[in-house]
């Protein structure tokens, strides 16, 4: 996909009108970076309005071998150019689905408590692909309450770990515990045409730890029907047991 096409789609997803400034606490995050230990994670402060990185932590070079000054200078154009070609369309679709879900389902006064996670493959300085799990927490919003300034954490996972493209939205509830509000798996295995929409509903609810009875209540069907859907899912995905299915789904959300 050409850069100009990515830029247009990305702009459409995060279309904004305000001109926000970074808060004082963001500057403190930058100052803290000096004291943080080196690890397999790094963080950036992203600006989806002008497609820039306001800040890139020192660990980025340790994780990917890239020059953070180049990333800051060239912005998201540089980063996008390193995403695996096979992942770009699914990644953009995932971002769009998350944005549509947030605007439709999350009240304005709760959006600042949301956290979003997705993954993709990224080429490092040695031209080798690695898995990236990105978690972004919004820090500032535009006039339409779309998140435009975010604190993004990136975890680097070896490419030998097979990871389908997934997206997840979580809300920090009144107990200060994150609860999953949205999850979607874009892997071909789980999005095969062989699965019905109802079976996909069952899979989605299984990923957030719902029992058959709870799924039945939420979908307004009988528990026996839910069990039938689960058996059909196992057969279609060539999985031997419900436990293996749930285990696979949990594996896909381990880092979410």
C-alpha positions in Angstrom: 0.0 0.0 0.0 1.4 3.4 -1.0 2.3 5.9 1.7 -0.1 8.5 0.5 -2.9 5.9 0.7 -1.9 5.0 4.3 -1.7 8.6 5.2 -5.2 9.4 3.8 -6.8 6.4 5.6 -5.0 7.2 8.9 -6.1 10.9 8.6 -9.7 9.8 8.1 -9.6 7.6 11.2 -8.1 10.3 13.4 -9.5 13.4 11.7 -9.3 16.2 14.2 -9.8 19.9 14.4 -8.3 21.2 17.7 -4.7 22.2 18.3 -3.8 20.5 21.5 -0.6 21.1 23.5 1.2 18.4 25.6 0.4 18.5 29.4 3.0 19.1 32.0 2.8 15.4 33.2 3.9 14.3 29.7 7.1 16.2 30.1 7.7 14.4 33.4 7.3 11.1 31.5 10.1 12.3 29.2 12.3 13.2 32.1 11.7 9.8 33.7 13.1 8.0 30.6 16.6 8.8 31.6 16.3 6.6 34.7 14.4 3.7 33.3 16.3 0.4 32.8 16.9 -1.0 29.3 14.4 -3.7 28.4 12.5 -5.2 25.5 9.9 -2.4 25.6 10.0 1.3 24.6 7.5 4.1 24.5 6.6 7.1 22.4 4.3 10.0 22.7 2.3 10.0 19.5 0.5 12.9 17.7 -2.1 11.5 15.3 -3.0 15.1 14.2 0.3 15.9 12.5 1.5 12.3 12.2 4.6 12.9 14.4 6.3 11.4 17.4 6.6 14.0 20.1 9.0 11.8 22.0 10.7 8.5 21.6 12.3 6.7 24.6 15.9 5.5 24.6 14.9 1.9 24.6 13.7 2.1 21.0 17.2 1.9 19.7 18.0 -1.0 22.0 14.9 -2.8 20.8 15.0 -2.1 17.1 18.4 -0.6 16.4 16.8 2.4 14.8 18.0 6.0 15.3 15.3 7.7 17.3 16.2 11.1 16.0 15.4 9.9 12.5 12.1 8.6 13.7 11.3 12.0 15.3 12.4 13.9 12.2 10.5 11.7 9.7 7.5 10.8 11.9 5.0 8.1 11.2 5.9 7.9 7.5 9.2 6.3 8.6 7.4 3.9 11.0 4.7 2.9 8.5 7.3 2.1 5.9 8.6 -0.7 8.2 5.3 -2.4 8.8 5.0 -5.8 7.1 3.1 -5.3 3.8 0.8 -8.2 4.7 -0.2 -6.5 8.0 -0.9 -2.9 6.8 -4.5 -3.3 5.7 -5.5 -5.4 8.7 -3.7 -2.9 11.0 -5.6 0.0 9.5 -8.9 -1.8 9.6 -8.3 -2.6 13.3 -7.6 1.0 14.1 -10.7 2.1 12.2 -12.8 -0.5 14.0 -11.5 0.7 17.4 -12.3 4.3 16.6 -15.8 3.5 15.4 -16.4 1.4 18.5 -15.2 4.2 20.8 -17.3 6.9 19.1 -20.4 4.7 19.1 -20.2 2.9 22.4 -18.0 4.7 24.9 -19.5 7.9 26.5 -17.4 11.0 26.1 -16.8 11.2 29.9 -15.2 7.7 29.9 -12.9 8.0 26.8 -10.0 9.3 28.8 -10.1 5.9 30.8 -9.7 3.8 27.6 -6.6 1.8 26.6 -6.1 0.3 23.1 -3.9 -2.6 22.0 -3.0 -4.0 18.6 -0.1 -5.8 17.0 1.8 -6.0 13.7 5.2 -7.0 12.3 7.9 -4.4 12.0 11.2 -4.4 10.2 14.2 -3.5 12.5 17.5 -1.9 11.5 18.9 -5.3 10.4 15.9 -5.6 8.0 14.5 -8.5 10.1 10.9 -8.5 11.1 9.9 -8.6 14.7 6.4 -8.7 16.4 5.3 -5.5 17.9 2.5 -5.3 20.5 1.4 -1.6 20.8 -0.6 -0.3 23.7 -1.8 3.3 23.5 -3.5 5.3 26.2 -5.1 8.6 25.1 -3.8 11.7 26.8 -5.5 14.5 24.9 -8.5 14.7 22.6 -9.8 16.9 19.8 -13.1 18.9 19.8 -14.9 15.8 18.7 -13.4 13.8 21.6 -11.2 11.7 19.3 -7.9 10.8 20.9 -5.0 12.6 19.2 -2.2 12.6 21.7 -1.3 9.2 23.1 1.3 7.5 25.3 2.2 4.4 23.3 4.1 1.4 24.8 5.7 -1.1 22.4 6.7 -4.6 23.3 9.1 -6.4 21.0 8.5 -10.2 20.5 10.5 -12.6 18.5 9.2 -13.2 15.0 9.1 -17.0 15.6 6.1 -16.4 17.9 3.1 -16.7 15.6 0.7 -13.8 16.3 -2.5 -13.1 14.5 -3.4 -9.4 14.0 -5.7 -8.5 16.9 -7.2 -5.3 18.4 -8.5 -4.7 21.9 -10.1 -1.8 23.7 -10.2 -1.8 27.5 -11.9 0.5 30.0 -10.5 1.4 33.4 -13.6 0.8 35.5 -14.6 2.3 38.9 -12.6 -0.4 40.7 -9.5 0.8 38.7 -9.5 -2.6 36.9 -9.3 -2.8 33.2 -12.2 -4.6 31.6 -12.3 -5.6 27.9 -14.9 -3.7 25.9 -13.9 -4.8 22.4 -11.8 -7.5 20.9 -11.3 -8.6 17.3 -9.0 -11.2 15.8 -8.2 -10.6 12.1 -6.3 -13.8 11.5 -7.4 -15.8 8.5 -7.9 -18.8 10.8 -10.6 -17.1 12.9 -12.1 -15.0 10.1 -12.5 -17.9 7.7 -15.7 -17.8 5.7 -16.6 -21.1 7.3 -17.6 -19.3 10.5 -21.1 -17.8 10.9 -21.6 -14.4 12.4 -23.2 -16.1 15.4 -20.1 -18.3 15.9 -17.9 -15.3 15.7 -20.1 -13.7 18.5 -19.5 -16.8 20.6 -15.7 -16.6 20.0 -15.7 -12.9 20.9 -17.5 -13.5 24.2 -15.2 -16.5 25.0 -12.2 -14.2 24.7 -13.6 -12.1 27.5 -14.1 -15.1 29.8 -17.9 -15.5 29.4 -19.4 -18.9 30.3 -21.9 -20.7 28.1 -24.8 -19.5 30.3 -23.6 -15.9 30.2 -23.1 -16.1 26.4 -26.7 -17.6 26.1 -28.1 -14.7 28.1 -26.2 -12.1 26.2 -27.1 -13.5 22.8 -30.7 -14.4 23.8 -30.2 -18.1 22.9 -30.3 -21.3 24.9 -27.1 -22.7 26.6 -27.6 -25.9 24.5 -27.4 -23.7 21.3 -24.2 -22.1 22.6 -22.7 -25.5 23.2 -23.7 -26.5 19.6 -21.9 -23.4 18.3 -18.9 -24.2 20.3 -18.7 -27.8 18.9 -19.1 -26.4 15.4 -16.3 -23.9 16.0 -14.0 -26.7 17.2 -14.8 -28.8 14.1 -14.3 -25.9 11.6 -11.1 -24.7 13.2 -9.8 -28.3 13.6 -9.4 -28.0 17.4 -9.8 -31.0 19.6 -11.4 -29.4 22.7 -13.1 -26.4 24.1 -10.2 -26.0 26.5 -7.8 -25.8 23.6 -10.0 -23.2 21.9 -10.1 -21.0 25.0 -6.4 -21.6 25.5 -5.7 -20.4 21.9 -7.9 -17.4 22.4 -6.2 -16.5 25.6 -2.8 -17.0 23.9 -3.9 -14.4 21.3 -4.8 -11.9 24.1 -1.9 -12.7 26.5 -0.3 -9.3 25.8 -3.5 -7.3 25.5 
